[in-house]
Amino acid sequence: DGGITQSPKYLFRKEGQNVTLSCEQNLNHDAMYWYRQDPGQGLRLIYYSQIVNDFQKGDIAEGYSVSREKKESFPLTVTSAQKNPTAFYLCASSIRTSGADEQFFGPGTRLTVL
Amino acid sequence: GDSVTQMEGPVTLSEEAFLTINCTYTATGYPSLFWYVQYPGEGLQLLLKATKADDKGSNKGFEATYRKETTSFHLEKGSVQVSDSAVYFCALSWSQGAQKLVFGQGTRLTINP
């Protein structure tokens, strides 16, 4: 089955540690996205990538980093510079890089920083 | 900047009741509009969309009409089921340039049997 996988589902880290969240898609989509979801709030865009080896900052990129070395993979690193990293992180992809195409979402990773 | 505002939740209804979740947007021009649904513990799924004024999106008994006069995209369903319990997000994006979704804050819907 085609889709987006995120791992792990739950992640616990100590304050001050960097952590990398995995996102893989086998939909052959060009564009990939990372969103952050906080309780009672909508999703906010962290980073997005329209093509391999290229990515752009979203609305809340500070304290995060990404890479896009392969079309299928778009890992997100939450660095120690992120002031409030505890949140639910969602990865998404879309077939094209523009237009009103559907974005397909993974199941999410819930990160808790202790 | 662009923004989306949804009615405050949570919303609790009885099975077979009529549902309306309000959504209004602020944007320069005419974006594409979406409703996404998030079931407990899962990612989001596209429910319906409309790409131009007066378009009606529909899926699974849900409908929403793109009203440019009122900058609205209200979600409706005539008879809700327990399985419709979820969080519903209204969102907009642009057809030109990178597709960046701007989301409303979400409305939690609970349907009681």
Interface residues (C-beta under 8 A of the other chain):
Chain A: I4 A31 Y33 G40 Q41 G42 L43 R44 L45 Y48 Q50 Q56 G58 L90 A92 S94 R96 T97 S98 G99 A100 D101 E102 Q103 F105 G106 P107 G108
Chain B: V4 S32 F34 Y36 G41 E42 G43 L44 Q45 L46 K49 T51 F89 A91 S93 W94 S95 Q96 G97 A98 Q99 K100 L101 F103 G104 Q105 G106
